[in-house]
Amino acid sequence: MSQRVAGFGTTIFADINALAAKHGAVNLGQGAPDFDGPPEVLAAAVKAVNSALNQYAPGIGMAPVRQAIAHHAQRFYNQTLNPDTDVLVASGATEAMFAAILGLTDPGDEVIVFEPVYDTYVPNLVMAGVAPRYVPLRGDDWRFDADELAKAFNPRTKAIVINTPHNPTGKVFSRDELRAIAELCMKHNVVAITDEVYEHILYDDASHVRLATLPGMAERTVTISSLGKTFSVTGWKIGWAMGPAALVDAVNQAHQFITYAVASPLQAAAATALHLPFDFFEHLQSSYQARRDRMLAVLRRAGFKVFKPQGSYFIMIDWRGVAPSHVQNDMQFARWLIQEIGVACIPASPFYQEADKQLGQYFARFAVCKKDETLDAAAERFTKLGKT
Ligand SMILES: Cc1ncc(COP(=O)(O)O)c(C=O)c1O
């Protein structure tokens, strides 16, 4: 095994899924819906398979899909993109992010990430020979300190990665916060790479601001999103990167030698999905609002301190006061919850760097992207809590 990957270990998701299966726990760990995507989108994929759309797509993505991505950006954000030069289809947001990092940074550069940090970014940076620079999100609203962020920028900083709505906290970065980030990017000539896969999963009155649409940011932002979360087809791994031609070309230079091209029939179905009427997106939001509210009530009733999310599939909790005293940290909490209560969640410390693990030790993340029956089954298991 190379030194490059030797420190990675297995992802927490694999560990928790295995333990949850072993103990028959209700799995609110991984952010994958346990219900299917819209029937018309599934049908479009089947139709494409049966219509001989089964050979390599162009490396940058099929033209109707790139057009649908550009159309979606215009429809929701008033963002104008040339589908021939400003859009690249990738194998999920995950590959788009890795290709963006490889295409836009050099070994020895630094890239700023907010902590807690979605778990693929830092291994991506390590594989690219780039040093992550962490800026913590703290407090009930997961805010960053403006001075701390400003200090993170230095002559080696090549890019900053922003994930909004944010996994694992459910934070939605405000327009003011994004403006502050934008100013620093412009001042230091830094590229922003945004991960917006939860752009349509928003709660209460939260609205999603696309950093690329703030003044001065169009030319220095690569926006990444994907089909999986919005259309409940996480297994399809269809994602995309959008931005100015020069940056998208850089991302494509890496993409062409990672996956080259992405599953043709699923791309074809992506075009159908992205053209769905506003009704679909409104219904998505109201159904997620109901799931989040249901799960917030369950977690509060169980005695947890909850961090009310503004977006994403997730709710973070503080488990102190609920778990028995022998449970000392988030990893022990997750194990105890699976074994004794029968519910699986994701401990928060894997979203923190080694030196900051203690910042996440009292937190855990629950996914709400589940059927009512699943959430009810979890609620039922939590009634055991009073008895332990
Ligand atoms: C913040 C974030 N980015 C990216 C992904 C993965 O996206 P995809 O399945 O499109 O690769 C996830 C999935 O959990 C995520 O939470």
The ligand as an SDF file (V2000), in Angstrom:
LIG
                    3D

 16 16  0  0  0  0  0  0  0  0999 V2000
  -21.5080   17.1700    0.8570 C   0  0  0  0  0  0  0  0  0  0  0  0
  -21.5560   16.0120   -0.0720 C   0  0  0  0  0  0  0  0  0  0  0  0
  -20.9280   16.0850   -1.2490 N   0  0  0  0  0  0  0  0  0  0  0  0
  -20.9430   15.0620   -2.1140 C   0  0  0  0  0  0  0  0  0  0  0  0
  -21.6100   13.8860   -1.8210 C   0  0  0  0  0  0  0  0  0  0  0  0
  -21.5970   12.7590   -2.8080 C   0  0  0  0  0  0  0  0  0  0  0  0
  -22.2170   13.1270   -3.9890 O   0  0  0  0  0  0  0  0  0  0  0  0
  -22.2460   12.1130   -5.2130 P   0  0  0  0  0  0  0  0  0  0  0  0
  -22.9950   10.8970   -4.7870 O   0  0  0  0  0  0  0  0  0  0  0  0
  -22.9360   12.8820   -6.2880 O   0  0  0  0  0  0  0  0  0  0  0  0
  -20.8400   11.7880   -5.5540 O   0  0  0  0  0  0  0  0  0  0  0  0
  -22.2670   13.7540   -0.5930 C   0  0  0  0  0  0  0  0  0  0  0  0
  -22.9310   12.4980   -0.2400 C   0  0  0  0  0  0  0  0  0  0  0  0
  -23.1920   12.2130    0.9020 O   0  0  0  0  0  0  0  0  0  0  0  0
  -22.2480   14.8490    0.2870 C   0  0  0  0  0  0  0  0  0  0  0  0
  -22.8700   14.7750    1.4750 O   0  0  0  0  0  0  0  0  0  0  0  0
  1  2  1  0
  2  3  1  0
  2 15  2  0
  3  4  2  0
  4  5  1  0
  5  6  1  0
  5 12  2  0
  6  7  1  0
  7  8  1  0
  8  9  2  0
  8 10  1  0
  8 11  1  0
 12 13  1  0
 12 15  1  0
 13 14  2  0
 15 16  1  0
M  END
$$$$
